[in-house]
């Protein structure tokens, strides 16, 4: 047992080895890292396992408690599923780049959840950003390059806020420990904003919906697992019970629904769905009770699995058909029946159907909200739950596999993809049917029974009427059609408005500069012509020889006058 070896180290070592390995050797190393790492983590006790003195600071790269252990298990599971799903990649798919980037990315996520100080957290925070962007750039095309640059800009900005906030916070408190921070000063607000960018707070969320759909079919699975969940972990550790998170979270749960309804790109629908689900977690962290915090982190655990399953099913569709827009798909259940079933399991889980994983975690957050007297928040979460069923529970499987028959006839994806989706689907059902499997891992004591008759009936009624509403909208022709289009969110400000303003202002400045230059030059020419006209020969340009002669004559005259 290598309990004192930080969990991120094997991932970084494997990332260095992978480019030099081929075939079964590469697959064996990649799969062994999360499996052995996860098993090793089972034997790790709570406490500080590694500290380093650096420039007068005591850094803690490996600190373990129940909260970090939960996310440690989760990230090992996510890494295993993502690696298994990507094993089929060949050299022409930039396999070495994607595999190495994915391992570094997973290692960075583990570094975040086991960091015991803010400086170590910053280092792994940046590794998350730098490693993950290559999963976007591995997709050929100008769109992926531009989206990756915007993605990197947001994540680097988050890192700058974290670093500056850490420096200010440490100077104010004399500590760099990563525990409860609270909103008590400029430094803590900067750290809060850094976490908020990676969590996808409103108006800071567009890097998710912009970049995730442009990633490779396998890269999007990794992206869905680590960055936003690392931010949820950071918020749960640093800002539990921060009331403003309740209202930020409830906005996050509601506004993506409207964009997801009209979106044609099914992976972008899932990106909006991710923001929606993170919103439930943020509300739970803001409520700050043990029930709410357990609900937030357990929903993060479940979301990585069922959202990963949905991204895998859409990745399989993209891999086999080369298409991902709802307007181009349909009828795929005939040639991809297993993928269809796995997608439906993911859809049922995210929609919180009883006996599926989303039900046993989302209901904890909603119950905590009503117990704390936040009736309006509970109603908003109820609305958001119905919206989740519409855009992720119904829209994704319906338009991809049913709807109209697109005429596409293909086959099931490679077996490694099917195995990864099958394991994720089994976990969704197992956790939903036996919630104590997850509850026993939660950081705080659990006194909650999800399969209470009231909870089950309330959720079934919500799901039934939400399904009825969607069916009525579709039958009546009111439901928005799937149109080949690009829908801009608040990214319109920097993708359309800002370039337009810069172009307009630049053109105006250029015209003003040209007019000013022309006016000045014209004025000088007029002045010279006027001087020539008034002063005659004296205003003419004289040759250098003539000037020297006149200077000599003037000097002689001066000497004569001096002698006299």
N, C-alpha and C positions, 0 to 999 in steps of 0.2 A: 504494500500500500504506500503510495507516494502522497500522503495526505498534506504534506507541507509544500508540495509543488503547486504553484498557482495554476488554476485551471486554464488560463489563457495560454500558457507556455506551450503545451502540446499542439495547439492550433497554429501558433506562429511557426513552430518548427516544421510542421507538416506543410505549411504554405511555402516554406523555402525548399522543401523536398519535391513537392508535386511537379514542378516543371521538368524535373529530371527523370520522372517515372512514367511508365507506359502500361497500358492494359490492366491486367488483374493486380499487378503490384500497386499501381496508383489507386485503384478502387479499394483494395484491402487497407491501405494506409489511411485513406480518407474516411472510410467507414469505422475503422478501429478507433480513431481519435475521439469522436463523440461517445462511442459505446464505452470504451475503457475510462474515459474522463468522467462520464456520468456515474459509472460504477464506483470509481474512486471517490467521487463526491459524497456517496452514501456513507462512507466511513469518516467523514470530516466532522470534527466537533466544533462547537461555537467558540469564538475567541479570535485573537490576533495571531496569525500564523507567519507573518513576515513584516518586518519593519526595516527601513533604511534611512540613515542620516544623509541628508543632501542639502548643502549650502545653508546649514543652520535650521533646516526643516526636518521633522520626523515624518517620513512618508510611510504609508501603510498600504502596500499594493494588494494585500491578501487579508481581509477581515471578514469573518463569517458569523452570521446570525440567521435566524429562521427566515427573515425576509430575503436576504441575499441567496440563501440556499434554495428557496422556492424558484427564484428567477434563474439560478444556476442550473437546476434540473430542467427548467423550461427551455433554456437556450441550448442545452445539450440535445434535447429532443428535437428542437427546431433545426439544429445543425444536421442531425442525422437524417431527418426527413428531406431537407433541402439537398443534401449531398446525394442521397439515394435517388432523388428525382432527377438529378443532373448527371448521373453516371454515364448516360448514353452519348454525351457530348464528344465530338470528334475534333481533330485538329482544325478543320475548316470552320468550326464553331468557336474558335479561339478558346478551346477547352482549358489550356493551361492558365490563361488569364482569368477566366471565370472561376476555376477551382481555387486558384491561389487567392483571388480577391474574396471569395466566399469564406475561406478559412480565416483570413485576416479579419474579415468583418465579424464572424462569430467570435473570434478571440477578443476583438475589441469590445463586443457586447458583454462578454464574461468579465473583462477587465473593469468595465463600468460597475457591474453589480457587486463585485468584491472589493472595490476601492474603498479604503477607509479614510481617505483625505481628499481634499478638493483639487490638489495639484495632480495627484495620480488620476483622479476622475477626468481632469482636463486632457491629459495625455491620451487616455483611451477614448474620450469624447471625439478627439480629432482623428484617431485611427478609424473610428466608425465612419466618419465622413469621407476620409480619403480612400478607404478600401471599398466602400459601397459604390462610389461613383463609377468604378470600373465595370460594375455589373450593368450599368446603363450604357457606357461607352463601348461595351463589347457588342452591342447591337449596331450593325452597319447603318449608316445614313446620317444626313445632316440634322434631322429632327432629334436623334438621340444625342448628338454632340451638343446641340444647343440646350436641350433639356438637362443634360448632365452638368453643363456649366451653371445653369440657374440653380440646380440642386446643390451643387458645391458651394455656390455663393451663399445660400441660406444657411447651410451647415457650418461653413467657416464663420459666418456672422454669429451663429450661436456659440461657437468656440471662443470668439473674441469677447462676447458678453460674459461668458463663464470665467475666462481668465481675468478680465478687468474686475469683475465682481468678486472673484476670489482674493485678489490683491487688496481691494478696498475692505472687504469683510475681515481679512486676517489682520489688517492694520487697526481696525476698529475693535476687534474682539481678542486679538492675540492668538487665535486658533485657526487651524486649517482642517479640523476634523469634519468629516462628512456625516453629520447627524442632523438633528432638528435645526433648521436655519431660521425660519420665520421671516416675515416682512418687516424688519426693524430699521432698515437703512438703505442707502443707495447701493451698497454692495450686494445685499440680499435681494434687492429688486432686480439687479442685473443678472444674478444667478437664476432667479425665477423666470426672467425673460428668456434666458438661454435654454432652460428646460422647456419653456412654452413653445419656442420655435420648433424644437425636435418633436414635441407632442402634437403639433399641428393646431395651435390656438387659432381662433378666427382671425382672418386677414394675414396670418403667418403660416397658413396651411397649404398654399398653392404649390409648393415644391413637391408635395405628395401627389396631387392629382396631375401635375405636369410631368413628373419624371417617372413614376412607377409604371404607367402604361407604356413608356418608351423603352423600358428595360427588356432584356432578353426573356424568353419564355421561362427559363429557369431562374434567372436573376431576380425577377419580381417576387418569387417565393421567399427568397432570403430577405429582400427588402421589407416584405410585409411582417417579418418576425422580430427584427432587432431594434431598429432606430426608435420607433415610437414607443416600444415597450421598455426600452432603456430609459426613455424620458418619463414614462409612467412610474417606473421604479424610483427614479431620482426625485420625482414629486412626492411619492409616498414616503420616502425617507426624509426629505428636507422640508416639506411643507404640508404635513397632515393637519387637517382641521383649519386650513386657511380658507375663510368664508368666500373670498372672491372666486375661488375655484369652482364653487357650486354653480355660480352664474355663467362662468366661462364654459364649464362643462355642459350645461343644459343648452347653450347656444350651439355648441359643437354637435350635440345629438340631433338637433332639429334642422339647421340650415342645409346640411348636405343632402337631405332627402329630396329637396326641390331640384337640385342639380342632377342627382342620380336618376330622377324620373325622366328627364329629357335627354340624358346622355346616351349616345349610340355605341361608343367604345366600351365593351363590357369590362375590360380591366380598369378603365377609369371609373366605372360604376363601383367596382370593388374598392378603389382608392377613396372615393367619397364615403363608402360604407365603413372603411377603416377609421376615418375621422369621426363618424357617428359613434362607433363602438368605443373609441378612446374617450369620447365625451362622457359615456357612462362611468368609465374608470375615474375620470377627473372629478365628476360629481361626488363619487364615493370618497375620494381623497379629501375633497373639500368638506364633506360632512364630518369626517374625522373620528367617528365612533368605531369601535372594534368591528361591529357588524358591517359598517360601510367600507372600512379599509379591507376587511377580508373579502367583501364583494368586489372591490376594485381590483385587487391583485389576483383573485381567482378568475375574474372575467378576463384579465390580461392573459392568464395562463390558457384559458379556453380559446380566446380570440386568436392567439398564435396558431393554434391547431386548426380550428375550423376556417379561419380566414386563409391560412396556408393551404388548406384543402381546396377552397374555392379558387385561389390563385393557381394551384396545381391543375385543377380541371380546366380552367381557361387557358393555361399554358399548354396543356395537352391539345386542346382544340387549335390553338395557334400553331403548334408544332406540326399537327397533321394536316391542317387545311391552309395555313398561311393567312387566315382571316380571323378577326376578332370583333368586328362590328355586328351588332344585332341585325342590321339591315341586310347583311351578307350571309347570315347563318340561318339555321333552322333545319329540322328533320334529321339531326345527327344521331338521335337515339337509335336509328335503324342500323347504323354502322359503328357506333361507339356506345353500346349499351352499358358496359361496366363504368365508363367515365361518367355516363349520365347518372347512374345510381350513386356514385361517389359524390357527384356535384349536389344531388338532392339531399344526401346526408349532411353535407356542409351547409346547404340552404336551411334545412330544418334546425340545425344547431344554432346558426346565427339568428334565426327567427325565434329562438327560445321555445321550441316545442317541448312539452314534457317528454322525458326519457332521452333527451339530447342535451349536450353539455351546456349550451347557452342558458338553458332554463335554470340550472342550479346555481349560477353565479349572478346573472343579471337581476334575478328576483331579490337577491340580497341587497343590492344597491337601492332598488325601488322600495323595499320594505324599510330600510334604514331611513330613507327620505320621509316616508309617511310617519314613522315613529318619532322623528325629530320635529314634526309639525310643519314640514315643507310641502303643504298640499299642492300648491301651484307647480312646484318642481316635480312632484310625483305625476301630476297630470301631463306636464310637458314630456316626461320620460315615457309615459303611456303612449302619447302621440308618436314619439320617436320610435317606440317599439313596433307600432303598427307600420310606420314608414319603412323600418328595416325589413319587415316581411314583404313589403311591396317591391323594393328595389333589389334586395339581395336574395330573399326567400323565393320570390316568384319570377322576377324579371330575368335574373341570370340564367337559371335552368330553362325557363320557357323560351326565351329568344335564341338561346344557343342550341337547344336540343329538340324543341318542339316548334311552336308557332307555324309559319309556313314552311313548306318543303323547299329548301334552297337548291335541291338537286345535287348537293355535294355527297359523294360516296367515297368513303375512305376506310380506314381500319382503326383498331385500337392503338394507342401509343405504345412505345417500347415497354417491355415488362417491368423495367426499373421504375418507370413512371406509375404504372398500375400498382406495384407493390407499395410505393410511397403513399399514394392516395388511399390504398386499402388500409394501411396502418393508421393513417390519420383518421379515416372514417371509423375504424374500430375504437380508437381513443375517444372520439366524440360520443359514441354510443355507450362505451364503458363508463366514462365520467358522468354522463347524464343519467345512467341507470343506477350507478353505485357512487353517489357523490362523496361518500366518506373517503374514497381513494384520493380525492383532491383535498377535502377538508382536513384530513390528518396532516397535510403538509403546510397548512396556512400559518402565518406568523402569530396570530392572536387566537385565543380560545373561541371555539365555535359552539354557539348554542342556537342553532337554526335548523329547521326542518323544511326543506323545499317542497316536499310532497304533502304539504298540508292541503286539506280539501279546498280551502279558500283560495290559496295560491293557484292550484291547478285549475279550478273552475274559472277564476278571473282571467288567467292566461288563455285558456281555451276559448272563452267568449271573445277576448280581444282578437285572437287569431281568426276565429270564424268570421266575425264582422269585417275584419280587414280584408280577408279573402273575398268576401261577398262584395265589398266595395270595389276591389280591383276588377272582379268579373263584370260588375255592372258598368264600370268605366270603359272597359274594353268592348263590351257588347253594344254600348250606346255610341261608340266611336269618339268618346271624349278623351280617352287615354292618348297621350302624345305619341305619335308614330315614331318609329326608329328611322331617322333621316341621316344621310351621309353629311355630317357637319362637324364643326369644331366649336364647342361652347366654352367661352372664356368666363372665368370666375373673377375674383379680385386681381388675378394676374393680368387682367386687361390694363391695369394701371401701369405696369412696367413692360408689357409685351406690345401694347398698342398706343396708349396715351403718352407715355414717356418718350418713346421714339418720335411720335408725331410732334410733341412739344419741342423736343430737341431740334428736329428738322426745321420746324417753323421758326423758332428763335434763331437758329443758326443761319437760316436764309435771310432773316431780317437783319441780323448783325452783319452778314456779308454784304448785303445791299447798302446798308448805312455806311460801312467801311469804304466801299467803292465810291459812294457819293461824296464822302468826306475827303478822300484822297483826290478825287477829281476836282473838287472845289478848291482845295489847298493848292494843288499844282496849277490850276487855272488862275488863281489869285496871284501866285508868284510870277507866272508868265506875264500877266497884265502889269504887275509892278515893274518888271524888267523893261517891258516895252515902253511904259510911261517914263522910266528913268532915261532910257535912250533918247526918247523924243524930247525931253526937257533939257537934258544936259549935253546933248550933242556928242561931239567927238570924245569928250572926257569919259562918257559912259560906255564907250566901245571897249571891246576886249582887245588888249594890246599884246603883240608877240613878246616872248620872253626877252629876246635880244633888245628890242626897243625899250623895255622896262629897265634892263641893266644900264643902257646908255643914259637914260634919264636919271637913274639913281646916281651914276658917276658925275653927271653935270651938276646935280644938286649938292653932292659932297664937295666938289670943287668950289661952287659958289659959297658954301658954308665956310670953307677954309679961308677963302679970300676975305669974307666979312670978318672972320675972327682975327686975321692978321691986321686988318685996318683998324 
